[in-house]
Amino acid sequence: MKIIIAGAGDVGFHLAKLLSYESQDTYIVDLDGDRLNYINNNLDVITKKGDATSIKLLKEIGIESADLLLAVTESQNTNFTISVVGKALGVKKTIARIKNPEFLSSDIVDFKDFGVDFMISPEKLAAEEIKQLLYQSSFNDTVAFENGLFNVMGTTLGYKSPIVDLTVKEAKDKFNMVDFITIAIKREGIAQTIIPRGDTEYKMNDQVYFSVPNYSIEKLYPICGKEHIDIRNVMILGGSSIGMKTARNLCEENFKVKLIEKQKERALTLAEELRSTLVIHGDGRNLELLEEENIRDMDAFIAVTGNSETNIMSCLVAKSKGVKKTVALVENMDYINISQTIGIDTLINKKLIAASNIFRHIRKGEILALANLHNVDAEVFEFEVQEGAKVTKKPIRDLRFPREAVFGGIIRDGKALMSFGNMQIQAGDYVIVFCLPEAISTVEDLFN
């Protein structure tokens, strides 16, 4: 598959990184030579310095033989232009990164007529992610498959967790009445994500990811040393497009929302747009203002200003005031891995979310869904098993599944099944797989 990425920023880099594990024929185009040099030094892709809207440049890199053009620069207008030009020059499929969520739901304009096959809004995706995090409030990462039949849930183990210092096998034996699979562990001081086996021990402060059927979620709380938190009162810092979309989403779900915005004109606009949200004009970094607005009575605090450091610090302040759930938006992807060490429940990066969402369009095999976990450089896939696929030939234990991947569960005829070693996968099953980047191609081959 030949793929051209226009834009070597965070979204483009993460996409190129994922593709570099698979030996895809990948080109990345940008005007910034420093960004391209960094990519050249770290990834096995082909870089081209120049303007991706240039017909001449696109022809030079063989746009007519490309399968996919990903326009992910910072400029929405540039991305549209690149997509339109690329489609006219013969690329099979185009995806454009946009900022205006209106375009995603428009039934007046069919953007495919202009050459844009698919659009993605990082801001909209981030707002949806925040809402999902509030519903599973004691967990700092959560992904639902098949309307919640199976769920991947992440949390940091504290001293209250009874599985600390137990092995995975010992924990399973002790809590054999609860169906769960431990699919990944991120440990302090260790860069590599741990794919657990039976003799792997849980340690204090481990960030652990479980795959859980819906009927076992409530039973998972005591195993993690957590209690379910009912969140109703939410304070949002920052009236950005993410802040506005998050407020609207939450009000539609009957949350009580306060939104603090520093710029007066923006605050007035938000007050007009968000009739069910209490919009406050003020500086959310001002502790007196937060106290006046009863931050101690808030169940959740969401910081989505344009400044990562402000978001992190304000969440730490909220945590010190007793707020149960904190979510901070950060621009720097390097910050994502530190959330469990500094006391914030979840750090999210809209570009990482967007890149993972785009990535599912690149996948081979019958992939229905793909999600990125916040603290690990890995993916969770949902495959639809086809007739004759290699995974249907033997029980799971005999499949020679790669060490860098693990089955998270099976959905068959609308029922959640645990993917233990004696299970035989069948055509028509939906299968959840957690996979490190280096094993993606091997896993895909098993599902083909």
N, C-alpha and C positions, 0 to 999 in steps of 0.2 A: 504494500500500500504506500503510495506517495502522498505525503502530507506537507503542506506549506503553512507555516505559522507567521503571521504578520504581527510583529510586536514582541520585543524581547524583554518586556517588563516582568513582573512577578507571575502573572498568569501564563504568559508565553514561556517563561523559564520552567515553570512547574510542568506544563504540558510537554515541553521538550525533554525534561528529565524522565517523565513517565515513559515517553516513546523511546528514549535511548536504551531502555532495558530490553526492547523488543526487536531491535535491528530494523525498525521501520525506516523507509527512505524519507528522511525528514529534513526540510529546509526551514530556516528561521531568518526572517528579514527585519532589519531595523536600521534607523539612521544613526543610532548611538554606537560608535565603534567600541567604547569601553564595555558596554553590555555584551556585545558580540564576542569580544576577547575573553571575557569571563566565561561565557558559554563554551567557547572553543577549548578552554583550559579544563573544563569540568564535565562536558557531555560529548557523546559521540553523535553529533548532528552536523549538518552543513549550514554554515552561516553566510549571509549575503548582506553587505552594507548597501543601503539605498532606500528609496521611497517605494513602499509596497503598492502605491497607487499608480506607479509607472508601468505603462503597457510594455515598454521595452524591457524593463527589469523582469517582469513576470514571464515574458516570453523566453528570456535568457535562462530562467530556471525551470522551464518546461511546464508552464501552467496548464497547457492543453492536455498533458498526460497525467495531471494530478487527480487524485481521488477526493481530496478534501482540502479546503482552504479555511483556515481559522483566523479571522480578523479580530485580534484581541489587544489592539493598541488602547491608549488612554482616551482617545477621541472617538466618540460615537459616530460622528459624521465621517471621519476617516474610515472607520470600519465598514460603514455602509458603502462608501465609494469603492473600497478594496473588493468587497463582495460582488458588487455590480460589475465591476471591470473583470474580475476573475471569472465570473459566470459567463460573461460574453466571450471570454477567451478560451472557454472549454473545460474548466474544472467541473467535476461531477457534482460536488456538494459544497455549500458555503455555510459557515456559522459566524455570526457577528455578535460581538459583545456590545451591549447597549446600556444606557443609563435610564432611559425613559420607559418605565414599566407599562405605560399606556400601549406601546407598540405590541406587547405580548398578548394583549386581550382584544385587539382591534378586529372587528368583523366588517369594517368598512374598507380597509386597505389590505390587500393580499400581497405581502412583501415578497412572496415567491415570484410574483410577476416581474419583479425588478431584479431578481437574482439572489435574494437572501433567503436561503432555505430554512434556517433556524436562527433564532435570536435568544440571547441569554442575558439576564440582568443580575449582576452580582449583588446589587442592593436588595432586590426582591428575594433572592435565595437566602441572603443573610437574615432578613426579617423573618422568613419562614423557619429558619433554623433556630432563631431565638425563641419563637413561640413553642417549638417542639421541646426545647430545653426546659422551659418553665413547667411543662406538663409532667416531666419526670424530674422533679426538682432536686431530689437527693443524689441524682447522677449528673455528672458534668459532661456527658456525651451520650447521645441516644439516637438510634436510627431504626425506623420501623419498616418492616417488609410485609407486603400483602395485608395492608390495613391493620398492622399490628399483630398479626398471627405469630410472627417471630420478631424479636427486637434485639439489637446489639446495644448494650448499655455499658458505659464506662464510669468508674468511680475510683477515688483514692482510698486505700485501706488505712483506717486509723486503728488506735489501740483497742477500740471496742469490737473490732471484727474478730469473731471466733476462728477464722481460717488463717490468721497470721501465724506464721511458723509451721503450718501444716503443708504437706505436699498436695498437689492437685488430686492424687488418688485418695489420700487420707481425707481430704475435704469432701470428696464425692461419696466416700463410704460413710462418713459421719452424717452427711446431709442427703442421704439417698432418697428422701421423700420429696426432694426438690429437683426439678429438671433444669439443668443449666450446663453450659459448656464454656470453659474458660478458653478464649481464642487468642488472647494476647496480653502481655504484661510489659509495661514501660517502667523501668527501674531507675531511680535516681543515680546519676553518675555513670550510667551505661547508655551509650548512644544507640546500640542495636536493640530493636524490639525483640522481646523474647516470645517465641512461639512455644507455649508450654507443653510439656509431656507429663506423664504420670508422676515422675520424681521431681518435678519442678516445685520449689517452695514459694509460698506467698510470703512477702516481707512487708513490714510496716512502711507506709508511704508509697507502696507500689500503686501505679495507675493500672487498674485491671479492667479488661473488657470481657464481658460475658455475653453469650448468645442465649436468649431466654424466650421460651414460648409464652404467650400472653397469660396463660393460667398460672405461671410460676413467678410473675413479676413481684407480687406482694410478698411471697415467701423469700425472695432474694434480699429484701431489705435487711433483715436481721443477720443474714450471712455476711453481709458487707459491713455490719455494725451501723446501719443507717435507719432513720425513721422517715416515713413518708411525710412530706411537708405540703400542706395545702396552700397554694399561692393565690392570692386574690388582689392584694395591693401592690402595685408596681410603679416605681419611679424610673423615668427614662431621662438620661442626661444627653442632650444634643438633638436638635431638630433637623438633622440631615435627612436625606431621602430614606435612609434606613430607619432613623428614629421615627419619622412620620409613618412609614409603612408598618413598623412594629406596633406603634400606638394604635393604628387602625385595626390591625389584625387582632390585637389583644382586646380591644373594646368590642369587637364583633363576637368575641368569646366570653364577654361579660366580666372581664377583668376591670378593676378600678385603676385608672392610669393617670399619673401626673407626669408632665413633660416639661423640663426646664431648658430654655433656649436663651442664649446670651444676646443675640442680635434682636433688637426691638422689632424691626420690620418683619423679620422671619417669624418671630413669635406671634405677631398679629395675623400673618398669613396662616400659620398653623392653627390658631384659634378659630379662624374661619373654616378651615378645611376639616378640623377634627372636633366636631360638635360634642362628642362624648368624652373627650379628653380634657382634663384641666391643664391648660398651658400657662406656664409661669415664665415671665421675662426676668432673667437674672443669671448670675454667674454661678454655675453649679460647683465651682471650686470653693465657693464661700461657705464655710462651715456653719456660720450663723443662718444663712439662707436654708441650708439643708435641715438644720434644727427647727427653724420656723415652719418648714413644710413637713415636719413630723417624720423625718427619715427613720426614726426608731420604730415607727409603726409599719414600715414597709416590709413586705415579704420578699421582694426582689428589687434589685437595682441594676439597671442596664445602661452602660456608658458607651455611647456611639458618636462622640464628637469626632472631629477630623484629626485630633491629636492623640496618638497612642498612649503617651505618658500621662496625659490628663485622665484618660479612660482608666488606666491601671491604678493611678493614685486615688481617684475618686471611688473606685470599687473597694480599695483597701480601707478607705475611710468608712464607707458604708458597712463593710464587714465588722469594723471596730465598734460600730453603733448597733450591732446585733442583727443586721439584715441577713436573712438566711441564705439567699441565692444571689450571686453576683455574676454578671456577664460583661466582659469588656471587649470592644472591637479594637484590633491592632492592625497596623499596616505592615509592620515588619514580621515576616514569617518566622524569623528566628525567635521571636517572643513566644510563639505557640507552645514550645516545649517547657516553658518555665511556670505555667499556671499552677501546677501541683506543688511547686516549691515556695511560692510567694503568698499563697492563701486565697487567691481568686478561684472561684469555682470553674469558670470556663473563659478562655480567651478564644475569640474567633477571628478569622481572617477571610474577608469576603472574596479575595482573589483566589485563595486556596479552594474555597467552596465552589467558585465558578469553574476553576480548572478541572476539578473532579467531575462536575456536572457535564462539562464539555467532553471529557475523556470517554464517557460511555458511548458517544457517537463513533468512537474510533475502534471500539472493541470488536474482535472477531467472536464467533460463537453466538449463541442465543442468550445474550445478556439482557435481562429485563431492568435491572437497576444497579447502580454503583454509588457507593458513598465513601467519603474520606473521614477517618477518625482524626480528632483534633491534635492529639499528642503523638501520633505515629505516622511515619511516612509509608503508608500502606493503604490498601483498598479493601472494601467489603463488597463482594459481588453477589448478585442473585441471578442464577442461571435457570433457564427453562430447558430441561433435558429432552433432547430429540431422540427419535427412534434410531437405534443403532449406535448411539454415542458410546465411546470407550468406557465411560463411568458405569454403564449398565451391564458390563460383561462379567464383573466380579464383585464380591462383597467389598465394602470400603477398606477393610484391613488388608486386602490383597491387591489394591489398585496401584501400589507404589507411588502414592501421593507424595509430592515434594515436601521436604522437611520445612520449607519456608511458607507453608500454607496449612490450613486446617479447615475441616468442615464445621459449619456453625449450626446446621439444622436442615431439615427437609419439610416441605409442605406438600402434602399429597391429598387430593380430593378435599381440599379445604381444611385439613387437619394438620397441626404441627407435630412433627415426629423428630425424635432425637437421632442424630447421625452417629451412632456408635459403630464399632468395628464390624459387627455381624450384619449390619443393615445393607440391603441390596437396593441400590438406586434404580428407579424405573423410568421409562419414557413418560413424559408428562409431569414428572416431579418438578417442583421449584426448589433449588438447592442454594443455600447460603454458604459462601466461602470467604474466609479471611485470607489475604494473600499479600506477602511482601513483594515489592516490584520485580525482584529477580526471578520469581517463580510464576509470574503472570502467563507467560507464553506456554509453559508446561501445563498449567491448569487449564488454559483455554483449549489446548490440544486434547485433553481428556474429555472435554465436553463437545468435541466435534466428531 
